[in-house]
């Protein structure tokens, strides 16, 4: 059964068990969900229900935020309608409840379904517009757990084929570079996947972020460790054998078996899946819903805490409005915890 067919069956079920008005409301939210799926190369009219894995489902949370930010809020999160956002998440949550529990069309485990249900519930919860909620900001401990996981050495059997060994080594080096880059630059995941080798700025250890027509490009900087991780990964790739100019090749490439020798860019969904798998391996999922955007929140809070400069933080994040950045001025939880420990536990 395709996703489109499942949605149709679900809405019929809602009309029969609840009301036509509720079905209409859910239909609006599910239109956003199908737009998300299409953007991730899963056209709902051709994709089976089994496509809706946990990483795909939770990826909708970040996508919807960015969609509302771009299309209805003009880049200002203060203008996002909390009621609209909550309605969309409620529709998707109810749809998955139908798929997993009532119609039994999607074989998620109880743990997977519970993780999804809680993630959607947290995302739908109305929050103050003047502060960043704790469930959007990873603690330093969570970030350290993520870094420890991604840096773990490979444990491969001696008899593994050389090509497969190389593929897994490149995957590991790429993932280290991605995590380090997101943490030290504050890039959006959509900006990270568009980076080309020609965008790298070797003199300042940074990059130029290119946008589509009508938006100004901006400069991002990497930490020393992040820059070295990127360079180590690119050297290991040995792109010189490619027919394309090196400057045109993506900084972060796919290393799946079906990619072969082609240097293909990652998708935003691909990066989301990488972080999800790392969080799962590091046992972070039970404590925090980790996404590429939460690493941007971490960067913003750390940068503002260290500099105390709201305007500079706005520039570093590429925010058009200072109102977008101001939520980080209210988020001093990590500073508070460090100060409290120093006062009472030292």
Phi, psi and omega in degrees: 000135179281164179297320179300316179295321179294321178296318179300315178296320179298314181295324174298319179298318180294318178301321183283324187263338181237270178198163178294324179296318178296320178298319179296319179296315179296324181298323179295314179297322181287338172295323176293320180296319179291328175296320177299313181299318179297322180292339180261017179068033174236074180302123188299330182281351179237355183259137180284156180303325181299344177297335188282069176286170181300314178300322179295316183295315182287338176298338179297331183298308179293318180301316182295319178301312181292324177298311180295325179295317183282320190264332185237348185244000181051040178081002182248108181297341177297336185263000176288130178286116178296325180295318179296312180301315181298321179296317180298314181294324179297320180297315182292319178299317179294324179297316180290327176299319178295314182297317187274315190263310188277308182268343181052048179263345183233117186275056171285146174288165178300318180296318179296316180296320180294321177298315180295315182300316180292320180297316179292323179295318178296318182294328183280343185295134178289136183231162175298140179278357185254002180210158179268124184288152182302331182283358175258350186241111178291142176286166177298327179296318179294318178298319179295322177296321178296314180296320178299318181294312186290335181272356181303136178293154179289143175241087186250148177294151183298328186270010181295143181298143181304320180296319179290323177298316179296318180299315181290326177294318178296320178300316179296312180298320178297315182296322175299314181297321180296310181298314180298319182294315180296319182290326187262348182248336184074017180295148167288153180296326178295329177285320182298317184286344179271352182297134172248159182300328178290348178276347182290139181251098187289333183288330181243003182057060180210203180203156172263124177271119181266137178245173174286174184305136175100348179242140181287145173284161179219162180259137172238153180241150178247153173290166178301316180295321179294316180298317179295323178296320179294315181293321177299316179296315182293322177296320181293334181289331180053060184287355184300339181281351182286149178284335180283156176296140182304321183298336182273349184280146180293148175291317182247117188245164174283147174227033174285161182298325183283352176285335179062223180269000180286144177261093184254142181289151172288157171262165176300322178297323179299318179292319177301317180294322178300312180294321179300314181294320177295318179296323179294315181294329182269004181060037178271334188303325181290336185260332190200141177271094186276129176223166175304325183289331177291332175290328174294320176299319180297313178304312184298316182292318178295317181297315180293321180297321183282324184265330185067015186245106183292319181295321179292323177294320176301316179296316182297326182273347183074029178280136178283328184242138176295337178298327180295324183278335189298336179300333181285337177293337180269354186255087182243025184304315181294319177299316180299315182295318179296316181295318180297317180296319181295320183286317190255341186241004181264000000 
